[in-house]
Amino acid sequence: MPRPLSRCVASMRMRKVKWAVEYLEQSQKKAAHPEENRGAWRSGNTKLHVELGCGKGNYSLEMAKLYPDDLFIAVEKNESAAGIAAKKFDESECENLILIHGDAADLNLWFAEQEIDVLHLNFSDPWPKKRYAKRRLSSAGFLEVYQSLLSKNGEIQMKTDNGPLFEFSVIEFLNAGFILSEFYVDYRRDPHPEDAVTEYEEKFIRLGQPIYRCVFKRGDGAK
Ligand SMILES: C[S@@+](CC[C@H](N)C(=O)[O-])C[C@H]1O[C@@H](n2cnc3c(N)ncnc32)[C@H](O)[C@@H]1O
């Protein structure tokens, strides 16, 4: 018998990693002062991807390997998860991979207007209680910032296992003037090798849960 989903999800919560703080201080791939690179992350035609809430970093790492000409910046606020991601990034051969240990609420301190090409929201915390809805990374306050930081052809790619969060997010994207480009209610029914599987996604796939995915383009109505 499979375990109840609530217990599986609970066991996915992050344990404190003792070495994380010290590791993050000396990591080569962690941006020590990301605000100093504001407006200057890209060189030439490099496409800039930013993943918000990267967890242990698998997605950005695998995507950086798949797309070596693009630059991937992974943002994570949890110290333990960020420490693990930083170690993985350092041990990889990838030169196109950077970690920012910080809160997505500070995104506009690190990136300039129209600097980001693709924003990735993978299995974001759902914050199911209405009083915490503003903390959802797809809520209106965040979307206003994303609109200004995305390039003219920029887009948001979102994946989740959580139906209510998906529905909430789609409505928020539309209300904010984003334009729907792709929509899936069972994304991994087909393998999609062009898009890496995240740690959470792997677990939900194993549990037989459908993966929801949408892609929204920055609308013309964007400021
Ligand atoms: C449910 S986990 C998903 C991790 C990973 N994206 C995956 O799919 O395996 C959500 C992650 O987002 C991080 N997170 C939540 N809110 C954040 C924020 N405001 N800024 C940065 N990271 C955040 C959490 O610390 C956590 O590691």
The ligand as an SDF file (V2000), in Angstrom:
LIG
                    3D

 27 29  0  0  0  0  0  0  0  0999 V2000
    8.4240   22.7090   -2.1800 C   0  0  0  0  0  0  0  0  0  0  0  0
   10.0910   23.1490   -2.3480 S   0  0  0  0  0  0  0  0  0  0  0  0
   10.4430   22.7910   -4.0690 C   0  0  0  0  0  0  0  0  0  0  0  0
   11.9040   22.6970   -4.3570 C   0  0  0  0  0  0  0  0  0  0  0  0
   12.2680   22.5060   -5.8300 C   0  0  0  0  0  0  0  0  0  0  0  0
   11.8320   23.6290   -6.6250 N   0  0  0  0  0  0  0  0  0  0  0  0
   11.6950   21.2240   -6.3920 C   0  0  0  0  0  0  0  0  0  0  0  0
   10.7810   21.2920   -7.2290 O   0  0  0  0  0  0  0  0  0  0  0  0
   12.1680   20.1510   -6.0020 O   0  0  0  0  0  0  0  0  0  0  0  0
    9.9680   24.9170   -2.3740 C   0  0  0  0  0  0  0  0  0  0  0  0
   11.2910   25.6080   -2.1400 C   0  0  0  0  0  0  0  0  0  0  0  0
   11.1150   27.0050   -2.3410 O   0  0  0  0  0  0  0  0  0  0  0  0
   11.8360   27.7060   -1.3450 C   0  0  0  0  0  0  0  0  0  0  0  0
   11.2050   29.0240   -1.2170 N   0  0  0  0  0  0  0  0  0  0  0  0
    9.9490   29.2890   -0.7820 C   0  0  0  0  0  0  0  0  0  0  0  0
    9.7020   30.6040   -0.8000 N   0  0  0  0  0  0  0  0  0  0  0  0
   10.8380   31.2050   -1.2400 C   0  0  0  0  0  0  0  0  0  0  0  0
   11.2140   32.5470   -1.4500 C   0  0  0  0  0  0  0  0  0  0  0  0
   10.3700   33.5460   -1.1800 N   0  0  0  0  0  0  0  0  0  0  0  0
   12.4530   32.8060   -1.9040 N   0  0  0  0  0  0  0  0  0  0  0  0
   13.3230   31.7860   -2.1510 C   0  0  0  0  0  0  0  0  0  0  0  0
   13.0400   30.4920   -1.9570 N   0  0  0  0  0  0  0  0  0  0  0  0
   11.8020   30.1920   -1.5100 C   0  0  0  0  0  0  0  0  0  0  0  0
   11.7070   26.8330   -0.1130 C   0  0  0  0  0  0  0  0  0  0  0  0
   12.7170   27.1000    0.8400 O   0  0  0  0  0  0  0  0  0  0  0  0
   11.8300   25.4490   -0.7290 C   0  0  0  0  0  0  0  0  0  0  0  0
   13.1780   25.0190   -0.7990 O   0  0  0  0  0  0  0  0  0  0  0  0
  1  2  1  0
  2  3  1  0
  2 10  1  0
  3  4  1  0
  4  5  1  0
  5  6  1  0
  5  7  1  0
  7  8  2  0
  7  9  1  0
 10 11  1  0
 11 12  1  0
 11 26  1  0
 12 13  1  0
 13 14  1  0
 13 24  1  0
 14 15  1  0
 14 23  1  0
 15 16  2  0
 16 17  1  0
 17 18  1  0
 17 23  2  0
 18 19  1  0
 18 20  2  0
 20 21  1  0
 21 22  2  0
 22 23  1  0
 24 25  1  0
 24 26  1  0
 26 27  1  0
M  CHG  2   2   1   9  -1
M  END
$$$$
